[in-house]
Amino acid sequence: MSDIASCPTCGSKSKISEKEGNTIYKAVQDEEAFKKIGQLKKAMQKFKAKAEALEIELEALKIKN
């Protein structure tokens, strides 16, 4: 999932990534798109937490049997 930050040059909301040790800023043009990115990121974090909890429970069940 890409990270969102303010561009140091223009101040716009941007997706950031690193390539060959350099930070690359790509502007998010639409405010609605920015909100959707935030919502998707939160949803993915919740899904990841649930998946990790299920993995722990599965391991406990495997050890128990």
Beta strands, then each sheet from edge to edge (+ up, - down):
strand 1: 3-6
strand 2: 13-19
strand 3: 22-27
sheet 1: 1+ 2- 3+
end
